Amino acid sequence: MTSPQRLDGRRVRGDATRRRAARQAADIATTHGLDSVTVGSLATATGLSKSGILTVFGNREAILVAAVAEARTVYVANVIAPAWHHEPGAPRLRALLDSWVDYLRRRVFPGGCFINATSTEFSHREGPVADAVRELAREWLDLLETELETAGSARPADDAFTIDALLNAGNVRRELFDDDAELDRARALALEVIDR
């Protein structure tokens, strides 16, 4: 019979493998797309064995769903949490814009914004991975809309759309032209939406 300590050690190692592989898969998704993530490429990138990865995930789809969940955790920690102590409405929206720009400047993900990278890739797909990507994007849009409504926007859904479009454009241009000024432009234009 296996001792509880041995089981706990396996669980700890399995959790560490899961986190490491999910984070690497999320990183890869921002530069090459989620579709490019395979068990083999993940093993190569992480130094983990293919069998070890499959032991903790079971299959490739589970890896991709875990990558989206990891990206959500990273996004909450780097974009939402730093802004959360600000007063709801316009102050929080301004803080969200600041933390979003900081998140991209620090290259938390090597290819820019995970939400932006995966939303286009999975926009016409069905299944658990596409559902996870849609849910992540929807959470962000809902947060913007709620804060805009609190800020007194007459058209919170339209304003959330505009802010999201501006941020996505800033992310794409920053990645395309390797110019952080595009992030500043996106932030400035988004602030105009908040302040009108």
MIPAGU-860031 format. One record per residue (C-alpha): residue number from 1; residue in three letters; x, y, z. Coordinates in Angstrom, 2 decimals. Layout:
BEGIN
+-----+-----+---------+---------+---------+
|   k |   r |    east |   north |      up |
+-----+-----+---------+---------+---------+
| NUM | ALA |       X |       Y |       Z |
...
+-----+-----+---------+---------+---------+
//
This chain:
BEGIN
+-----+-----+---------+---------+---------+
|   k |   r |    east |   north |      up |
+-----+-----+---------+---------+---------+
|   1 | MET |    0.00 |    0.00 |    0.00 |
|   2 | THR |    1.20 |    3.50 |   -0.86 |
|   3 | SER |    1.82 |    5.79 |    2.10 |
|   4 | PRO |   -0.06 |    9.11 |    2.41 |
|   5 | GLN |    3.26 |   11.00 |    2.24 |
|   6 | ARG |    4.15 |    9.27 |   -1.04 |
|   7 | LEU |    0.72 |   10.12 |   -2.48 |
|   8 | ASP |    1.12 |   13.72 |   -1.34 |
|   9 | GLY |    4.53 |   13.88 |   -3.04 |
|  10 | ARG |    3.05 |   12.60 |   -6.28 |
|  11 | ARG |    0.24 |   15.12 |   -6.05 |
|  12 | VAL |    2.66 |   17.97 |   -5.44 |
|  13 | ARG |    4.80 |   16.88 |   -8.40 |
|  14 | GLY |    1.69 |   16.44 |  -10.55 |
|  15 | ASP |    0.41 |   19.91 |   -9.62 |
|  16 | ALA |    3.81 |   21.43 |  -10.41 |
|  17 | THR |    3.88 |   19.63 |  -13.77 |
|  18 | ARG |    0.34 |   20.81 |  -14.52 |
|  19 | ARG |    1.12 |   24.45 |  -13.71 |
|  20 | ARG |    4.40 |   24.46 |  -15.61 |
|  21 | ALA |    2.92 |   22.84 |  -18.70 |
|  22 | ALA |   -0.23 |   25.01 |  -18.66 |
|  23 | ARG |    1.82 |   28.20 |  -18.35 |
|  24 | GLN |    4.16 |   27.16 |  -21.16 |
|  25 | ALA |    1.16 |   26.28 |  -23.35 |
|  26 | ALA |   -0.33 |   29.73 |  -22.66 |
|  27 | ASP |    2.99 |   31.37 |  -23.58 |
|  28 | ILE |    3.17 |   29.40 |  -26.82 |
|  29 | ALA |   -0.42 |   30.35 |  -27.64 |
|  30 | THR |    0.50 |   34.04 |  -27.73 |
|  31 | THR |    3.28 |   33.55 |  -30.26 |
|  32 | HIS |    2.20 |   30.53 |  -32.33 |
|  33 | GLY |   -1.45 |   29.90 |  -31.43 |
|  34 | LEU |   -3.09 |   27.32 |  -29.21 |
|  35 | ASP |   -3.32 |   24.94 |  -32.17 |
|  36 | SER |    0.46 |   24.73 |  -32.28 |
|  37 | VAL |    0.60 |   23.30 |  -28.76 |
|  38 | THR |    1.23 |   19.56 |  -28.89 |
|  39 | VAL |    2.36 |   17.14 |  -26.21 |
|  40 | GLY |    5.70 |   16.87 |  -28.02 |
|  41 | SER |    6.26 |   20.61 |  -28.37 |
|  42 | LEU |    5.26 |   21.13 |  -24.75 |
|  43 | ALA |    7.66 |   18.42 |  -23.59 |
|  44 | THR |   10.46 |   20.04 |  -25.57 |
|  45 | ALA |    9.67 |   23.54 |  -24.26 |
|  46 | THR |    9.34 |   22.52 |  -20.61 |
|  47 | GLY |   11.82 |   19.67 |  -20.35 |
|  48 | LEU |    9.01 |   17.49 |  -19.01 |
|  49 | SER |    8.40 |   14.03 |  -20.41 |
|  50 | LYS |    5.50 |   13.38 |  -22.77 |
|  51 | SER |    4.25 |   10.64 |  -20.47 |
|  52 | GLY |    4.45 |   12.98 |  -17.46 |
|  53 | ILE |    2.41 |   15.60 |  -19.29 |
|  54 | LEU |   -0.18 |   13.06 |  -20.41 |
|  55 | THR |   -0.37 |   11.60 |  -16.90 |
|  56 | VAL |   -1.54 |   14.91 |  -15.44 |
|  57 | PHE |   -3.74 |   16.04 |  -18.35 |
|  58 | GLY |   -4.93 |   12.92 |  -20.12 |
|  59 | ASN |   -5.12 |   14.47 |  -23.59 |
|  60 | ARG |   -4.24 |   17.50 |  -25.69 |
|  61 | GLU |   -7.65 |   19.14 |  -25.31 |
|  62 | ALA |   -7.26 |   19.14 |  -21.53 |
|  63 | ILE |   -3.87 |   20.83 |  -21.95 |
|  64 | LEU |   -5.42 |   23.60 |  -24.05 |
|  65 | VAL |   -8.28 |   24.14 |  -21.59 |
|  66 | ALA |   -5.71 |   24.31 |  -18.79 |
|  67 | ALA |   -3.72 |   26.86 |  -20.79 |
|  68 | VAL |   -6.78 |   29.11 |  -21.00 |
|  69 | ALA |   -7.42 |   28.68 |  -17.26 |
|  70 | GLU |   -3.78 |   29.56 |  -16.52 |
|  71 | ALA |   -4.00 |   32.61 |  -18.78 |
|  72 | ARG |   -7.10 |   33.71 |  -16.86 |
|  73 | THR |   -5.23 |   33.37 |  -13.56 |
|  74 | VAL |   -2.34 |   35.41 |  -14.95 |
|  75 | TYR |   -4.70 |   38.05 |  -16.37 |
|  76 | VAL |   -6.56 |   38.43 |  -13.08 |
|  77 | ALA |   -3.29 |   38.73 |  -11.14 |
|  78 | ASN |   -1.68 |   41.21 |  -13.54 |
|  79 | VAL |   -4.55 |   43.30 |  -14.89 |
|  80 | ILE |   -7.58 |   43.07 |  -12.62 |
|  81 | ALA |   -6.17 |   42.61 |   -9.10 |
|  82 | PRO |   -3.91 |   45.70 |   -9.23 |
|  83 | ALA |   -6.94 |   47.84 |  -10.14 |
|  84 | TRP |   -9.46 |   46.29 |   -7.81 |
|  85 | HIS |   -8.79 |   48.49 |   -4.78 |
|  86 | HIS |   -9.79 |   51.59 |   -6.78 |
|  87 | GLU |  -13.29 |   52.97 |   -6.48 |
|  88 | PRO |  -15.71 |   51.28 |   -8.94 |
|  89 | GLY |  -16.49 |   53.12 |  -12.14 |
|  90 | ALA |  -14.13 |   55.59 |  -13.81 |
|  91 | PRO |  -11.29 |   55.33 |  -11.23 |
|  92 | ARG |  -11.22 |   51.54 |  -11.56 |
|  93 | LEU |  -11.43 |   51.73 |  -15.36 |
|  94 | ARG |   -8.42 |   54.07 |  -15.45 |
|  95 | ALA |   -6.52 |   51.70 |  -13.17 |
|  96 | LEU |   -7.49 |   48.74 |  -15.38 |
|  97 | LEU |   -6.08 |   50.55 |  -18.40 |
|  98 | ASP |   -2.85 |   51.28 |  -16.51 |
|  99 | SER |   -2.43 |   47.67 |  -15.39 |
| 100 | TRP |   -3.31 |   46.37 |  -18.88 |
| 101 | VAL |   -0.56 |   48.53 |  -20.43 |
| 102 | ASP |    1.86 |   47.45 |  -17.70 |
| 103 | TYR |    0.99 |   43.78 |  -18.29 |
| 104 | LEU |    1.92 |   44.12 |  -21.96 |
| 105 | ARG |    5.00 |   46.26 |  -21.35 |
| 106 | ARG |    6.37 |   43.65 |  -18.96 |
| 107 | ARG |    5.76 |   40.95 |  -21.60 |
| 108 | VAL |    3.96 |   38.74 |  -19.12 |
| 109 | PHE |    3.16 |   36.63 |  -22.19 |
| 110 | PRO |    5.83 |   36.68 |  -24.91 |
| 111 | GLY |    3.36 |   37.40 |  -27.72 |
| 112 | GLY |    1.22 |   40.06 |  -26.07 |
| 113 | CYS |   -2.34 |   39.70 |  -24.83 |
| 114 | PHE |   -3.52 |   36.10 |  -24.53 |
| 115 | ILE |   -7.17 |   37.07 |  -24.95 |
| 116 | ASN |   -6.43 |   38.90 |  -28.18 |
| 117 | ALA |   -4.26 |   36.09 |  -29.56 |
| 118 | THR |   -6.73 |   33.29 |  -28.90 |
| 119 | SER |  -10.01 |   35.09 |  -29.60 |
| 120 | THR |   -9.30 |   35.34 |  -33.31 |
| 121 | GLU |   -7.93 |   31.81 |  -33.50 |
| 122 | PHE |  -11.02 |   30.24 |  -31.92 |
| 123 | SER |  -13.74 |   32.61 |  -33.14 |
| 124 | HIS |  -15.30 |   30.07 |  -35.51 |
| 125 | ARG |  -14.76 |   26.91 |  -33.49 |
| 126 | GLU |  -16.80 |   24.82 |  -31.12 |
| 127 | GLY |  -15.86 |   22.64 |  -28.18 |
| 128 | PRO |  -14.38 |   22.98 |  -24.71 |
| 129 | VAL |  -11.31 |   25.00 |  -25.76 |
| 130 | ALA |  -13.35 |   27.48 |  -27.81 |
| 131 | ASP |  -15.86 |   27.73 |  -24.95 |
| 132 | ALA |  -13.05 |   28.51 |  -22.48 |
| 133 | VAL |  -11.63 |   31.19 |  -24.79 |
| 134 | ARG |  -15.09 |   32.76 |  -25.25 |
| 135 | GLU |  -15.75 |   32.71 |  -21.51 |
| 136 | LEU |  -12.45 |   34.47 |  -20.80 |
| 137 | ALA |  -13.15 |   37.17 |  -23.40 |
| 138 | ARG |  -16.74 |   37.56 |  -22.15 |
| 139 | GLU |  -15.58 |   38.02 |  -18.55 |
| 140 | TRP |  -13.33 |   40.90 |  -19.63 |
| 141 | LEU |  -16.06 |   42.55 |  -21.69 |
| 142 | ASP |  -18.59 |   42.14 |  -18.87 |
| 143 | LEU |  -16.16 |   43.73 |  -16.42 |
| 144 | LEU |  -15.65 |   46.72 |  -18.71 |
| 145 | GLU |  -19.39 |   47.09 |  -19.26 |
| 146 | THR |  -20.18 |   46.89 |  -15.53 |
| 147 | GLU |  -17.55 |   49.48 |  -14.65 |
| 148 | LEU |  -18.71 |   51.76 |  -17.48 |
| 149 | GLU |  -22.30 |   51.50 |  -16.26 |
| 150 | THR |  -21.13 |   52.41 |  -12.75 |
| 151 | ALA |  -19.20 |   55.34 |  -14.25 |
| 152 | GLY |  -22.45 |   56.65 |  -15.76 |
| 153 | SER |  -21.95 |   55.69 |  -19.40 |
| 154 | ALA |  -25.11 |   56.16 |  -21.44 |
| 155 | ARG |  -24.06 |   53.23 |  -23.64 |
| 156 | PRO |  -21.94 |   50.88 |  -21.52 |
| 157 | ALA |  -22.04 |   47.96 |  -23.99 |
| 158 | ASP |  -20.99 |   50.21 |  -26.89 |
| 159 | ASP |  -18.30 |   51.88 |  -24.82 |
| 160 | ALA |  -16.98 |   48.48 |  -23.65 |
| 161 | PHE |  -16.85 |   47.40 |  -27.30 |
| 162 | THR |  -14.91 |   50.54 |  -28.22 |
| 163 | ILE |  -12.43 |   50.23 |  -25.37 |
| 164 | ASP |  -11.84 |   46.55 |  -26.11 |
| 165 | ALA |  -11.35 |   47.31 |  -29.82 |
| 166 | LEU |   -8.85 |   50.07 |  -29.00 |
| 167 | LEU |   -6.89 |   47.84 |  -26.64 |
| 168 | ASN |   -6.86 |   44.99 |  -29.16 |
| 169 | ALA |   -5.60 |   47.37 |  -31.85 |
| 170 | GLY |   -2.92 |   48.68 |  -29.50 |
| 171 | ASN |   -1.80 |   45.13 |  -28.72 |
| 172 | VAL |   -1.66 |   44.12 |  -32.39 |
| 173 | ARG |    0.24 |   47.24 |  -33.42 |
| 174 | ARG |    2.65 |   46.93 |  -30.51 |
| 175 | GLU |    3.43 |   43.33 |  -31.48 |
| 176 | LEU |    3.59 |   44.12 |  -35.20 |
| 177 | PHE |    5.78 |   47.22 |  -34.94 |
| 178 | ASP |    7.51 |   46.43 |  -31.60 |
| 179 | ASP |    6.54 |   49.88 |  -30.34 |
| 180 | ASP |    5.21 |   50.47 |  -26.83 |
| 181 | ALA |    3.90 |   53.87 |  -27.98 |
| 182 | GLU |    0.99 |   51.95 |  -29.55 |
| 183 | LEU |   -0.05 |   50.85 |  -26.06 |
| 184 | ASP |    0.03 |   54.46 |  -24.88 |
| 185 | ARG |   -2.07 |   55.50 |  -27.88 |
| 186 | ALA |   -4.65 |   52.78 |  -27.12 |
| 187 | ARG |   -4.78 |   53.81 |  -23.47 |
| 188 | ALA |   -5.19 |   57.52 |  -24.32 |
| 189 | LEU |   -8.01 |   56.81 |  -26.76 |
| 190 | ALA |   -9.71 |   54.49 |  -24.26 |
| 191 | LEU |   -9.48 |   57.19 |  -21.59 |
| 192 | GLU |  -11.37 |   59.52 |  -23.92 |
| 193 | VAL |  -14.22 |   56.98 |  -23.98 |
| 194 | ILE |  -14.25 |   56.80 |  -20.18 |
| 195 | ASP |  -14.07 |   60.58 |  -19.70 |
| 196 | ARG |  -16.73 |   61.67 |  -22.18 |
+-----+-----+---------+---------+---------+
//
